[in-house]
């Protein structure tokens, strides 16, 4: 399954260049999960992190393209749970608080604008 064309995440990418992404080791490919192991940094015996998201200026290694113009997740179908749970849209079709903070960090207008 791929992201719907009208999904603002298929052209934004601000969240992928704003937050650290930690998740359970079981989600990693080498532990039976789906997140490609080459994009993962082991934090401890139970936790992994998407490579690049713990830098001072985070940018997930799976992010493709230019933030705010045409950006997308290169592993959308296999992305970890924090990425699946991140809410770009509220029930009204507007960005949630974390989405809006990420967009603001990159000089992008709120989705509600």
Backbone bond lengths (Angstrom), bond angles and torsions (degrees), N, CA, C in turn:
res aa  C-N    CA-C-N  psi(-1)  N-CA   C-N-CA  omega(-1)  CA-C   N-CA-C  phi
1 X - - - 1.446 - - 1.522 108.83 -
2 X 1.310 117.98 139.00 1.459 122.63 178.28 1.520 109.67 -113.92
3 X 1.329 116.00 167.64 1.461 121.16 179.33 1.522 109.40 -68.44
4 X 1.342 117.84 138.94 1.457 120.33 177.26 1.530 110.71 -62.21
5 X 1.315 117.12 146.57 1.462 121.69 -177.15 1.525 112.42 -61.74
6 X 1.333 118.29 -29.83 1.466 120.25 -179.40 1.524 112.58 -86.36
7 X 1.310 117.49 2.51 1.456 122.47 178.52 1.528 108.24 -75.26
8 X 1.360 118.54 121.74 1.468 119.26 -179.04 1.523 112.53 -61.68
9 X 1.314 118.38 -18.49 1.457 121.53 179.20 1.524 112.09 -66.90
10 X 1.320 118.20 -21.11 1.458 120.33 -179.24 1.519 112.02 -76.39
11 X 1.333 116.80 -5.30 1.463 118.69 177.29 1.519 113.06 -135.42
12 X 1.330 119.59 -2.16 1.455 122.85 -175.20 1.526 111.81 -95.58
13 X 1.328 117.76 -78.41 1.457 121.98 179.25 1.515 115.17 80.45
14 X 1.333 118.07 3.83 1.470 120.56 -177.11 1.525 112.03 -61.10
15 X 1.314 117.94 -38.72 1.469 120.21 -179.77 1.528 110.68 -64.73
16 X 1.314 117.07 -34.61 1.467 122.13 -178.97 1.523 111.68 -71.37
17 X 1.316 116.71 -12.95 1.458 121.68 179.65 1.530 110.20 -121.79
18 X 1.344 115.74 31.35 1.466 119.82 -178.48 1.522 114.79 -138.16
19 X 1.322 118.26 -28.78 1.457 120.93 -169.90 1.530 112.70 -126.02
20 X 1.327 115.10 151.79 1.467 120.71 171.57 1.532 107.03 -76.92
21 X 1.322 116.73 140.92 1.466 121.59 -178.17 1.526 109.27 -120.85
22 X 1.332 115.74 100.48 1.465 122.83 176.21 1.524 109.35 -106.07
23 X 1.326 116.24 146.83 1.459 120.21 -178.90 1.522 109.60 -157.93
24 X 1.312 115.99 169.03 1.468 122.22 -177.41 1.526 111.12 -66.98
25 X 1.306 115.40 138.75 1.463 122.95 179.73 1.535 112.20 -53.50
26 X 1.313 116.88 -31.93 1.466 121.50 -179.06 1.525 112.83 -61.54
27 X 1.320 118.07 -18.43 1.462 121.26 179.17 1.524 112.31 -80.30
28 X 1.337 117.56 -11.72 1.464 122.46 -179.02 1.523 110.67 -76.11
29 X 1.289 115.65 143.87 1.458 122.58 -179.90 1.527 112.23 -53.61
30 X 1.325 116.81 -43.26 1.466 119.14 -176.96 1.527 113.13 -74.71
31 X 1.333 117.17 -4.63 1.467 121.39 175.61 1.529 110.68 -113.21
32 X 1.340 115.97 15.78 1.460 120.56 178.21 1.515 114.64 96.13
33 X 1.328 117.74 -0.32 1.462 121.78 179.16 1.520 111.60 -89.69
34 X 1.335 115.90 -160.78 1.459 120.08 -175.17 1.526 114.63 -116.51
35 X 1.329 118.69 -12.48 1.465 120.68 -178.80 1.529 108.70 -73.77
36 X 1.340 118.23 121.41 1.465 120.99 -177.58 1.526 112.61 -56.14
37 X 1.315 116.17 127.35 1.466 122.54 -175.25 1.520 113.28 -59.91
38 X 1.317 118.44 -30.53 1.449 121.55 -179.64 1.518 114.10 -67.76
39 X 1.326 116.62 -15.10 1.463 121.36 -179.69 1.520 112.39 -102.67
40 X 1.324 116.14 9.99 1.456 122.12 -171.66 1.529 111.42 -118.46
41 X 1.329 115.63 142.71 1.458 122.34 172.12 1.524 106.54 -115.19
42 X 1.322 116.28 130.03 1.470 119.67 178.33 1.528 108.85 -76.46
43 X 1.336 116.78 128.54 1.460 122.16 178.73 1.528 109.13 -92.82
44 X 1.335 115.97 -47.97 1.463 122.55 175.52 1.527 107.94 -156.18
45 X 1.321 117.94 -167.01 1.470 120.96 -177.51 1.526 113.59 -63.78
46 X 1.326 117.52 -19.72 1.459 121.20 -173.29 1.522 114.12 -117.49
47 X 1.327 117.56 -13.24 1.465 120.97 -171.50 1.525 111.64 -129.25
48 X 1.324 115.27 140.18 1.455 122.86 173.60 1.522 108.71 -122.74
49 X 1.327 116.16 167.04 1.460 121.87 -178.85 1.526 108.16 -139.51
50 X 1.315 115.77 141.95 1.463 119.31 175.08 1.519 108.57 -66.55
51 X 1.313 115.87 129.19 1.464 122.59 -178.55 1.540 109.59 -57.23
52 X 1.321 114.77 133.76 1.468 120.79 177.98 1.514 114.85 94.04
53 X 1.332 117.67 -14.92 1.464 118.67 -175.78 1.515 113.87 -85.21
54 X 1.335 117.86 -5.32 1.462 118.97 178.35 1.527 111.92 -104.89
55 X 1.308 118.32 12.64 1.458 122.07 176.88 1.528 110.34 -77.88
56 X 1.329 116.50 162.28 1.469 120.90 178.09 1.530 110.26 -58.16
57 X 1.317 116.10 -36.96 1.473 121.53 173.72 1.522 105.67 -116.17
58 X 1.350 116.86 87.13 1.465 119.97 -173.19 1.526 113.15 -60.68
59 X 1.311 114.06 144.66 1.458 121.79 169.55 1.519 106.39 -157.61
60 X 1.307 115.93 113.83 1.451 121.38 -178.58 1.528 109.93 -60.82
61 X 1.319 115.74 137.96 1.460 121.37 179.61 1.529 111.94 -63.71
62 X 1.323 117.87 -19.68 1.466 121.03 -179.84 1.532 112.72 -87.35
63 X 1.335 117.27 -7.95 1.464 120.56 -179.13 1.527 109.62 -74.41
64 X 1.318 115.34 130.19 1.456 122.64 179.38 1.524 108.09 -116.60
65 X 1.316 117.88 139.25 1.456 121.50 175.15 1.515 113.46 97.24
66 X 1.313 114.54 -166.43 1.461 122.42 -176.73 1.530 109.58 -109.52
67 X 1.327 116.39 124.93 1.466 122.35 -178.45 1.530 110.19 -55.52
68 X 1.331 114.58 131.15 1.457 121.35 176.69 1.507 115.57 85.25
69 X 1.304 117.49 -11.11 1.463 120.30 -179.52 1.523 110.37 -112.70
70 X 1.303 114.80 -66.15 1.464 120.56 177.85 1.516 106.31 -152.47
71 X 1.312 115.68 92.75 1.460 121.52 -177.66 1.521 108.66 -131.80
72 X 1.311 116.22 147.07 1.454 120.61 179.64 1.514 109.94 -155.82
73 X 1.309 114.91 165.42 1.457 121.58 178.40 1.529 108.62 -84.02
74 X 1.321 115.86 123.45 1.452 120.73 179.10 1.524 113.54 -71.73
75 X 1.329 116.76 -13.32 1.476 120.96 178.87 1.532 109.93 -125.78
76 X 1.317 117.11 36.01 1.465 121.83 -173.72 1.533 112.59 -46.11
77 X 1.309 117.99 -46.68 1.469 121.68 -177.73 1.526 112.22 -67.13
78 X 1.341 117.01 -23.38 1.463 121.64 -174.92 1.529 112.52 -115.11
79 X 1.337 117.24 10.85 1.468 120.22 -176.80 1.523 111.11 -61.73
80 X 1.356 117.19 152.74 1.466 120.64 -177.91 1.523 112.64 -74.29
81 X 1.316 115.66 167.47 1.463 122.04 -174.82 1.526 114.55 -56.14
82 X 1.346 121.37 -40.56 1.470 117.92 179.50 1.533 111.98 -60.10
83 X 1.309 116.88 -33.22 1.464 120.63 178.45 1.527 110.69 -72.85
84 X 1.314 116.29 -37.37 1.472 120.33 177.64 1.520 111.42 -67.18
85 X 1.332 115.81 -32.40 1.466 120.90 -177.20 1.517 113.39 -85.84
86 X 1.324 117.42 -16.06 1.462 120.92 -178.08 1.514 109.20 -64.24
87 X 1.312 117.45 130.97 1.463 120.89 -174.42 1.505 114.27 -102.72
88 X 1.307 117.46 102.89 1.458 120.67 175.25 1.516 110.59 -75.34
89 X 1.317 116.83 -22.69 1.462 118.88 -175.61 1.516 111.78 -132.29
90 X 1.297 114.25 137.85 1.456 120.72 172.32 1.524 107.33 -86.50
91 X 1.353 118.09 176.83 1.469 118.84 177.63 1.529 113.03 -58.79
92 X 1.331 117.66 -20.39 1.461 120.98 179.34 1.528 112.54 -90.31
93 X 1.327 116.97 1.66 1.454 120.54 179.09 1.516 113.28 86.73
94 X 1.340 117.85 13.36 1.453 122.13 -179.38 1.516 109.51 -105.76
95 X 1.317 117.49 158.47 1.454 121.25 179.25 1.513 112.03 -67.86
96 X 1.344 117.68 144.43 1.460 120.24 176.56 1.528 109.11 -77.42
97 X 1.333 117.81 176.75 1.466 121.85 -174.76 1.532 112.85 -58.53
98 X 1.327 117.40 -45.66 1.463 120.21 -179.10 1.527 110.65 -64.91
99 X 1.312 116.93 -39.65 1.464 121.30 177.35 1.521 109.62 -61.76
100 X 1.305 116.94 -46.72 1.467 120.69 -178.35 1.531 111.25 -64.74
101 X 1.356 117.73 -37.56 1.471 120.43 176.89 1.528 110.43 -63.81
102 X 1.326 116.28 -42.67 1.469 120.18 179.34 1.525 110.47 -63.83
103 X 1.307 117.01 -43.65 1.462 120.69 179.39 1.523 110.64 -62.90
104 X 1.326 117.08 -42.79 1.469 121.08 179.38 1.528 110.64 -62.60
105 X 1.328 116.58 -39.11 1.465 121.53 179.30 1.526 111.50 -57.86
106 X 1.313 116.00 -29.25 1.457 121.20 -178.61 1.531 112.86 -104.41
107 X 1.339 116.03 13.59 1.458 120.63 177.19 1.519 114.48 72.33
108 X 1.328 116.56 22.06 1.469 120.77 -179.85 1.529 109.84 -96.39
109 X 1.319 117.70 145.85 1.462 119.92 178.64 1.525 111.11 -71.16
110 X 1.328 117.40 155.76 1.473 119.45 176.42 1.524 110.60 -62.02
111 X 1.317 115.81 152.13 1.471 118.94 177.25 1.520 110.74 -64.97
112 X 1.320 116.43 -23.11 1.471 120.29 -178.82 1.525 111.78 -76.69
113 X 1.339 117.64 -11.22 1.470 120.46 -177.66 1.532 111.02 -75.61
